[in-house]
Amino acid sequence: METILVVGATGNIGVSAVTTALRSERNVLAIVRNQDSAKKLVKHIGSSEGITFAEADVTSDTGLKGVVDQVRAGKLPAFQHVFTCVGGDYITTPLSTITTSQLRDNMNRGFEANFFAYRDTIGYLVEQGKPATWTLCTGSQGDAALFALPALTQGPLYSLATAAARENEATNVRVNELYLAFRVEVDTDAAQHGVTSATEFSAVYKQILDRQDVRSSRVRVEAVGDITELRFQKKF
Ligand SMILES: NC(=O)c1ccc[n+]([C@@H]2O[C@H](COP(=O)([O-])OP(=O)(O)OC[C@H]3O[C@@H](n4cnc5c(N)ncnc54)[C@H](OP(=O)(O)O)[C@@H]3O)[C@@H](O)[C@H]2O)c1
């Protein structure tokens, strides 16, 4: 059975990716910052079956490396896919009032953690030599910039996805960017706020995993219909 390593597993998008994994009979290696976060994930999913939890600080430049070292040592399950979606604050603070520490904290969580998720897992995926995927969730705020702070983190994520796709165009790893243009929340919150649920959205990642023709692409999810009819375009 395959295993998906999910970075940002406890958030709205991470819960969706975990749902994809479990519904497609794959296991999950969920990176969590502490036991409270692990409990939050179990509450959203309804069970811990099929999920191995690994505690790590994904915002530090050694956190994920430590997890991969444990996988190599056989202490954690081998994985064939990586999905990453660590996020910063989703707030409307105008540019002129963003503090330096707020900026650095958001770039650290919203960009650096996802960069580490590439840098520190890709070597392992390539070494395995088997069909593998590496997927990054980005948001259209980077283009629309209606919310300035989250927008700032998305621009570099677009570039990360393109550079990662270029580096793997000829490897065993299909790298893709999942570009999302509307709000997705864990099921209970989605019902309250009238937005798309993590469970509904999970169909997108399922198709990315299953379709060998989705490679080095931006998968655009800009309307609810795009969840079932995948729209994607090669990046180069
Ligand atoms: N949700 C959407 O509708 C949407 C739309 C477009 C794009 N996106 C993209 O998806 C990303 C994630 O969105 P989301 O809604 O899933 O965000 P979220 O619910 O806030 O989840 C963020 C994830 O990052 C983790 N995280 C945040 N700060 C951390 C820290 N200091 N240390 C360790 N882990 C930390 C959280 O862990 P904890 O649970 O432990 O806090 C959680 O797993 C966004 O930033 C964006 O790039 C989302």
The ligand as an ORCA input file, in Angstrom:
! r2SCAN-3c Opt
* xyz 0 1
  N      -8.006     26.952      2.437
  C      -8.124     27.534      1.274
  O      -9.251     27.818      0.823
  C      -6.924     27.827      0.413
  C      -7.165     28.490     -0.798
  C      -6.088     28.736     -1.632
  C      -4.811     28.318     -1.283
  N      -4.599     27.686     -0.105
  C      -3.200     27.293      0.189
  O      -3.125     26.299      1.164
  C      -2.359     26.767      2.280
  C      -2.960     26.183      3.529
  O      -4.270     26.665      3.680
  P      -5.177     26.115      4.851
  O      -6.485     26.780      4.719
  O      -5.109     24.635      4.896
  O      -4.429     26.721      6.130
  P      -4.612     26.327      7.655
  O      -5.921     25.651      7.854
  O      -4.297     27.545      8.438
  O      -3.476     25.203      7.875
  C      -2.140     25.557      7.862
  C      -1.281     24.347      8.157
  O       0.030     24.832      8.394
  C       0.437     24.451      9.718
  N       1.207     25.498     10.367
  C       0.960     26.813     10.368
  N       1.869     27.443     11.116
  C       2.694     26.495     11.598
  C       3.843     26.522     12.439
  N       4.337     27.665     12.950
  N       4.446     25.356     12.737
  C       3.959     24.197     12.246
  N       2.880     24.109     11.437
  C       2.267     25.255     11.132
  C      -0.848     24.213     10.482
  O      -0.577     23.398     11.604
  P      -1.452     23.486     12.958
  O      -2.743     22.757     12.659
  O      -0.630     22.806     13.971
  O      -1.713     24.929     13.237
  C      -1.705     23.585      9.422
  O      -1.377     22.234      9.266
  C      -2.465     28.307      2.161
  O      -1.447     29.002      2.812
  C      -2.403     28.487      0.660
  O      -1.067     28.390      0.247
  C      -5.636     27.433      0.753
*
